[in-house]
Every structure is written in C-alpha cells, then in structure tokens.
Amino acid sequence: MTSSADPLDGSPLLVHQLADPFTLDLLPGQAVAAGCGYAGPGQVVLLSRSVDAEFNDLQVRLDRLGVPSLRIDADRLGDLRLTVEARPTVVWCRRFTRTAMPGGTAIDALRNDSWIAVANHLTRLAVTSLPGAPIGVLDQLAGARALGIAVPATIVTTTPAEAVATLPGDRVVLKVIESHFVEPLPGRLYGVFAEVVERRDLMRRPPPGMPLIMQEFVPHEAEQRVYYCLGRMLAFEIRKSSPAAPWSDQASVLVRPVEVRSSIATAVSSMADAWSLRFGAFDFLLADGVPVFLEVNLTGDWRWYESKAGNRAVSAMTAAAILDLHLRAGGAVHPQPSGFDLLSFLTT
C-alpha cells in the first residue's frame, strides 16, 4: 500500500477534505482452484476477485469440509469455462464489479456486461444469496433512526463550511457518500476515508465540488465492529487514532474480541431483519454505554481484524454458516477423512 499526492489527475475529489488518498494495488492474484466450472444444484458459488483473502480462506475451508464450490473472479475471467444450470445452494457475491474487469474495447464492454448479468442471475437463482439487498449509508442511517437506534446527527452538503452551523460541537466528521474506494483502472484502488475536522478549520476550506456526508462528532469510550452472518454475531473493539488509521498506521490500531452487548445485538438483529441482510459488518460507537450506529459494510473484510485480534472466529463463523445453508438446500458433502474433527477445523 502506498500513497499518492494527486492520484486522480486533478479531480476535485476531496482534494482539501481528504488530501493524499491511499493507493491500493489489487492486481490479479492466485485464487484457490476449487469448483468445476459448473454452476448448478449442489454447488456453492463465490463471486469476487482473485486477491480476496476472505474468500480464499473460505474456499479452503469449504473444500476441506467437502462442500463443492465454484469461484468466479472479476479479474480472471478469460479462461473460465462455465455452464449455468438449475439452482446453486448458495451464492455469495462481493467485490465482483465491472471496474475490476479489464476493458477498453467494445468487445470488452460486451463481455463485462455479460458477466455482470450472469452474476446477477446466479444471485437471484440461488436457494440463498449473500450478503442480501444492497442499502446505501444514507438509507441505513434513516432506517436505523426509524427503528429507534441512535445515530449521529447527519446532513448531506456540497458546502460544509456553510452547513456546519446546523451541527453541534466543535468537531465534525466528513465522509464520502458511497464506497471510500474508487477504481478508475482495474486493480488500482484509491481510498478516501472519513476525517474528523475542527469547526474552525472547516471554515477555511473551499467547497469540495461534490456532495459529502457531514456528521456531528460523537464523543465515545469505545468503537466496535460486529460481524453478522445469518443470525450469528461476533464483535471486536477497535482503538485507533483516526478513521484512516487501519490503512495509514496499522501498527497503532488495537483490536480485541469482545462479547456482543445485548443492546447492540438487538440493534443488529432489527436492522438485518428490516433490510433483509444475511451478512454485514456493523460499526458502532459506545457513548456513555449507548450504542450509536455508524454504518454497515456489506463487504466487511474480516481477516485483518482477526489477525490483529489473534483469532479466526469470523472465518469459522462464515464457513459454518455456508455449510449449514448448503446442507439445508439439499447439497451434499464429500466424505471426510477418518478422524476429521469438524469443530477443531472450523476454529483454526
């Protein structure tokens, strides 16, 4: 990971609000070779990109459990031989985007549109698909508020210096409305992360040239990320100096597993049910013990948090959930070797 002073060639994208965006190289890697190029009954289908560490690990686990899986990566489509027939047991789609696919010609555009259509079809065709219906952060905040869950005071504005008067406190949080990563070229992602800004400093900044989310800064004693997968939940407490620290200063970030508080579990369950989510990484602040919802990430990478916390609990949880869904849908598993310990395998 490197940083670049002006990676978007003079674009006004948060030049003043979030200077020096981070650059992440996600060039095609080596995915785990499981599956047979046949998307049909009895098959788990994983759609992503080849450097997806979460899916690489999940695929190894599924293969070890005897669950047949097919991997389709947006950045490695050229040699894939695929036949779609009947209903896969489970389809999980994450990071399978048109921007990850090579292009530039009319044929490339036609090919990429065709793959996106197939991915959408597989998602609808499956007995169960993850993560669930997409929902943007603005709708998340409005929906959480309607469910009685605390959220920061939030506005959308193209003129933060003028609009800041509507929010309380000496500091505010600025963030982009959609994903904090953009991918103008396949495999080259630029990250622009939330920033805590003093009100007096904000007054000196020019307009960003695009709508931004601006929120009150909520003083808090802790931040938690809760991974939700089909009713199961696991939580990590995160200590960091700034919103960008997991990318800019990873060594300073502290992560530890914690019990899921009953108030947070209730909030997560109500949001997942209301929004038809089967997977998500829910971010909360704890302010005087009250959970304040920030957003849910439907991609929700977990391997980095596991490595910082020293466990593999989320990896185990997701593999167990997919195995359960596969079996419920009538999928078969290959016989396990003599002496195979399922519980021990899932938790390592």
Long-range contacts (C-beta under 8 A, 24 or more apart in sequence): 1-25, 1-247, 3-248, 4-190, 7-190, 8-182, 8-184, 8-190, 12-208, 12-209, 12-210, 13-182, 13-192, 13-208, 13-209, 13-210, 14-176, 14-192, 14-208, 14-210, 14-212, 15-208, 16-205, 16-206, 16-208, 17-160, 17-174, 17-195, 17-197, 17-205, 17-208, 17-212, 18-174, 18-176, 18-192, 18-193, 18-195, 21-190, 21-191, 21-192, 22-190, 22-191, 22-193, 22-244, 22-247, 22-248, 23-188, 23-189, 23-190, 23-191, 24-181, 24-188, 24-189, 24-190, 24-191, 25-187, 25-188, 25-189, 26-51, 26-75, 26-100, 26-187, 26-188, 26-189, 27-51, 27-75, 27-187, 28-73, 28-75, 28-76, 28-187, 31-55, 31-56, 31-59, 31-71, 31-73, 31-76, 32-56, 32-59, 32-60, 32-63, 32-71, 33-71, 34-59, 34-62, 34-63, 34-68, 34-69, 34-70, 34-71, 35-68, 35-69, 35-70, 35-71, 36-68, 36-70, 37-70, 37-80, 37-81, 37-82, 37-83, 38-70, 38-82, 38-83, 38-85, 39-70, 39-82, 39-83, 39-84, 39-85, 39-88, 39-122, 40-83, 40-84, 40-85, 40-86, 40-87, 40-88, 41-85, 41-86, 41-87, 41-88, 41-89, 41-330, 41-331, 42-68, 42-89, 42-330, 42-331, 42-332, 43-68, 43-69, 43-70, 43-88, 43-89, 43-331, 44-68, 44-69, 44-70, 44-88, 44-89, 44-90, 44-91, 44-92, 44-322, 44-326, 44-331, 45-69, 45-70, 45-72, 45-88, 45-90, 45-91, 45-92, 45-122, 45-126, 46-70, 46-71, 46-72, 46-91, 46-92, 47-72, 47-73, 47-74, 47-91, 47-92, 47-93, 47-94, 47-96, 47-119, 47-122, 47-123, 48-72, 48-73, 48-74, 48-93, 48-94, 48-95, 48-96, 49-73, 49-74, 49-75, 49-76, 49-95, 49-96, 49-100, 50-75, 50-76, 51-75, 52-94, 52-95, 53-301, 53-303, 54-94, 54-301, 54-302, 54-303, 54-315, 54-318, 55-92, 55-94, 57-303, 57-315, 58-315, 58-318, 58-319, 58-322, 61-315, 61-319, 61-345, 61-346, 62-319, 62-322, 62-323, 64-345, 65-319, 65-323, 65-333, 65-336, 65-342, 65-345, 66-333, 66-334, 66-335, 66-336, 67-322, 67-323, 67-326, 67-331, 67-333, 68-331, 68-334, 72-96, 72-115, 72-119, 74-98, 74-100, 74-101, 74-115, 75-100, 75-101, 75-102, 75-186, 75-187, 77-101, 77-111, 77-115, 82-118, 84-118, 84-121, 84-122, 84-125, 87-125, 87-126, 87-127, 87-329, 88-122, 88-125, 88-126, 88-127, 89-126, 89-127, 89-128, 89-325, 89-326, 89-329, 89-330, 89-331, 90-126, 90-127, 90-128, 90-129, 90-130, 90-322, 90-325, 90-326, 90-329, 91-122, 91-123, 91-125, 91-126, 91-128, 91-129, 91-130, 92-129, 92-130, 92-131, 92-279, 92-322, 93-119, 93-122, 93-123, 93-129, 93-130, 93-131, 94-131, 94-298, 94-299, 95-299, 97-183, 99-183, 99-184, 99-186, 100-183, 100-186, 100-187, 101-186, 102-186, 103-186, 127-325, 127-328, 127-329, 128-278, 128-325, 128-329, 129-278, 130-278, 130-279, 131-277, 131-278, 131-279, 131-280, 131-298, 131-299, 131-300, 132-272, 132-275, 132-276, 132-277, 132-278, 132-279, 132-280, 132-298, 133-275, 133-276, 133-277, 134-298, 135-275, 135-277, 135-296, 135-298, 136-177, 136-178, 137-177, 137-178, 137-213, 137-295, 138-177, 138-213, 140-271, 140-275, 140-293, 140-295, 140-296, 141-293, 141-295, 143-271, 143-274, 143-275, 144-267, 144-271, 144-293, 147-267, 147-270, 147-271, 147-274, 149-267, 149-270, 149-271, 149-291, 149-293, 150-287, 150-290, 150-291, 150-292, 150-293, 151-292, 151-293, 151-294, 152-215, 152-216, 152-217, 152-218, 152-292, 152-294, 153-215, 153-216, 154-213, 154-214, 154-215, 154-216, 155-213, 155-214, 155-215, 156-211, 156-212, 156-213, 156-214, 157-211, 157-212, 157-214, 158-207, 158-208, 158-209, 158-210, 158-211, 158-212, 159-207, 160-202, 160-205, 160-207, 160-208, 160-212, 160-214, 161-202, 161-203, 161-204, 161-205, 161-206, 161-207, 163-214, 164-199, 164-202, 164-203, 164-214, 167-214, 167-215, 167-216, 168-216, 169-199, 169-216, 169-217, 170-198, 170-199, 170-217, 171-196, 171-197, 171-198, 171-199, 171-217, 172-196, 172-197, 172-199, 172-202, 172-214, 172-215, 172-216, 172-217, 173-197, 173-213, 173-214, 173-215, 173-216, 173-217, 173-243, 174-202, 174-212, 174-213, 174-214, 175-212, 175-213, 175-215, 175-243, 176-212, 176-213, 177-211, 177-212, 177-213, 191-244, 191-247, 193-243, 193-244, 193-247, 194-243, 194-244, 195-242, 195-243, 195-244, 196-242, 196-243, 218-285, 218-287, 218-292, 219-287, 220-285, 220-286, 220-287, 220-292, 221-286, 221-287, 221-288, 222-285, 222-286, 223-283, 223-284, 223-285, 223-286, 224-258, 224-264, 224-283, 224-284, 224-285, 224-286, 224-291, 225-281, 225-282, 225-283, 225-284, 225-305, 226-260, 226-264, 226-265, 226-268, 226-281, 226-282, 226-283, 226-284, 227-280, 227-281, 227-282, 227-300, 227-302, 227-314, 227-317, 228-268, 228-272, 228-277, 228-279, 228-280, 228-281, 228-282, 229-278, 229-279, 229-314, 229-317, 229-318, 229-321, 230-278, 230-279, 230-321, 230-324, 230-325, 231-269, 232-317, 232-320, 232-321, 233-260, 233-265, 233-268, 234-260, 234-313, 234-314, 234-317, 235-259, 235-260, 235-261, 235-264, 236-305, 236-309, 238-305, 246-304, 253-308, 254-308, 255-305, 255-308, 255-309, 256-309, 257-309, 257-311, 257-313, 261-291, 263-290, 263-291, 264-291, 267-291, 267-293, 271-296, 279-318, 312-347, 312-348, 313-347, 316-346, 316-347, 316-348, 319-346, 320-346
